[in-house]
Amino acid sequence: MDLEVSPGLVLPASELRWKFSRSSGPGGQHVNTSDSRVQLTWSVVESAALSDEQRALILTRFGRRAVAGAVTVTVSQQRSQLRNRETALDSLADLVRAALAPPAALRRATRPTRGSARRHLAAKQLHSATKQRRRRPTGD
């Protein structure tokens, strides 16, 4: 089953490598006999679905997550292997989508408005007055 990351990018099933192992966690005795833990590995370097620009962008954004040019997603949240497989596919698609997303616009620093500065000071004075009223009266 091919993995659709976005309308323009589909990862062929032949590039996805699956590994299954026994999972810890919920499931009782069933857990000791079934391989419900899923490891999904996709090689970014060897992928034919990516352009050179996309490959370079993904590798720089993944950084240390891409070991030897491959990304691995491990899932053992569910009791069933099928659900863990679906979750692993979704996770990998989300990771690739995030890596290919354009960078967020840089925040331009702005100054607080005069009105907001006044309101801030008024709130501080009100808080200070409340604290002053809580003090023990002094006997002069």
C-alpha positions as CSV (number, residue, x, y, z in Angstrom):
1,M,0.0,0.0,0.0
2,D,1.5,3.3,-1.1
3,L,1.8,6.1,1.4
4,E,0.3,9.5,0.2
5,V,2.2,12.2,2.0
6,S,0.7,15.1,0.0
7,P,-1.1,15.3,-3.4
8,G,2.2,15.7,-5.1
9,L,4.2,13.1,-3.2
10,V,3.5,9.4,-2.8
11,L,5.9,7.0,-1.3
12,P,5.8,3.6,-3.0
13,A,5.2,0.6,-0.8
14,S,8.4,-1.0,-2.2
15,E,10.5,1.7,-0.4
16,L,8.9,1.0,3.0
17,R,10.6,-1.7,5.2
18,W,8.6,-3.3,8.0
19,K,9.8,-5.1,11.1
20,F,7.7,-6.6,13.8
21,S,8.6,-7.6,17.3
22,R,6.9,-8.3,20.6
23,S,5.6,-5.3,22.4
24,S,5.5,-4.5,26.1
25,G,2.5,-2.9,27.7
26,P,-1.2,-3.9,27.6
27,G,-2.5,-7.1,26.3
28,G,-2.0,-9.7,29.0
29,Q,-0.7,-13.1,28.0
30,H,-1.5,-12.3,24.4
31,V,1.4,-9.8,24.4
32,N,3.9,-12.6,24.9
33,T,2.8,-14.5,21.8
34,S,2.1,-11.8,19.1
35,D,4.4,-9.4,17.3
36,S,2.4,-6.3,17.6
37,R,5.2,-3.7,17.8
38,V,5.9,-2.2,14.4
39,Q,9.1,-0.6,13.0
40,L,8.7,1.3,9.7
41,T,11.9,2.3,8.0
42,W,12.1,4.5,4.9
43,S,15.4,5.4,3.2
44,V,15.4,9.0,2.2
45,V,18.7,8.7,0.3
46,E,17.5,5.8,-1.9
47,S,13.9,7.1,-2.5
48,A,12.9,7.5,-6.1
49,A,9.8,9.5,-5.2
50,L,11.8,12.6,-4.1
51,S,13.6,15.3,-6.2
52,D,17.1,16.2,-5.2
53,E,15.9,19.4,-3.6
54,Q,13.3,17.6,-1.5
55,R,15.9,14.9,-0.5
56,A,18.4,17.6,0.7
57,L,15.7,19.5,2.5
58,I,14.4,16.4,4.3
59,L,17.9,15.3,5.3
60,T,18.8,18.7,6.7
61,R,15.5,19.0,8.6
62,F,15.7,15.5,10.1
63,G,19.3,16.0,11.2
64,R,20.3,13.2,13.6
65,R,16.9,11.5,13.2
66,A,17.9,10.2,9.8
67,V,20.4,7.4,10.6
68,A,22.5,6.5,7.5
69,G,19.9,8.4,5.4
70,A,17.0,6.3,6.7
71,V,14.1,7.4,9.0
72,T,12.6,4.8,11.4
73,V,9.3,5.1,13.1
74,T,8.5,2.7,16.0
75,V,5.0,2.2,17.3
76,S,3.7,-0.1,20.0
77,Q,0.7,1.9,21.3
78,Q,-2.1,-0.4,20.3
79,R,-2.7,-4.1,21.0
80,S,-3.2,-4.9,17.3
81,Q,-0.4,-5.0,14.8
82,L,-2.8,-3.6,12.1
83,R,-3.6,-0.5,14.1
84,N,0.1,0.0,14.9
85,R,0.9,-0.3,11.2
86,E,-1.7,2.4,10.4
87,T,-0.3,4.6,13.2
88,A,3.3,4.2,11.9
89,L,2.2,5.2,8.4
90,D,0.5,8.3,9.7
91,S,3.5,9.2,11.8
92,L,5.9,8.8,8.9
93,A,3.6,10.9,6.6
94,D,3.4,13.6,9.3
95,L,7.2,13.7,9.7
96,V,7.8,14.0,5.9
97,R,5.1,16.6,5.5
98,A,6.6,18.7,8.3
99,A,10.1,18.4,6.9
100,L,8.9,19.6,3.5
101,A,6.8,22.4,4.8
102,P,8.0,25.9,4.0
103,P,9.7,27.6,7.0
104,A,7.5,29.8,9.2
105,A,7.7,33.5,8.7
106,L,10.2,35.2,11.0
107,R,8.7,37.1,13.8
108,R,9.3,40.8,13.6
109,A,9.9,42.4,17.0
110,T,7.4,45.1,17.9
111,R,7.1,47.5,20.8
112,P,4.1,47.4,23.2
113,T,1.6,50.2,22.4
114,R,1.2,53.1,24.8
115,G,-2.2,52.0,25.8
116,S,-1.0,48.5,26.7
117,A,1.9,49.9,28.7
118,R,-0.6,52.1,30.6
119,R,-3.0,49.1,31.3
120,H,0.0,47.0,32.4
121,L,1.1,49.7,34.9
122,A,-2.5,50.2,36.1
123,A,-2.9,46.5,36.8
124,K,0.4,46.5,38.7
125,Q,-0.7,49.5,40.8
126,L,-4.0,47.8,41.5
127,H,-2.3,44.6,42.6
128,S,0.1,46.6,44.8
129,A,-2.8,48.4,46.4
130,T,-4.5,45.1,47.2
131,K,-1.4,43.8,48.9
132,Q,-1.0,47.1,50.9
133,R,-4.6,46.7,52.2
134,R,-3.8,43.2,53.4
135,R,-1.0,44.4,55.7
136,R,-1.4,44.5,59.5
137,P,-2.2,48.0,60.6
138,T,0.6,49.9,62.3
139,G,-0.2,51.6,65.7
140,D,1.3,55.1,65.4
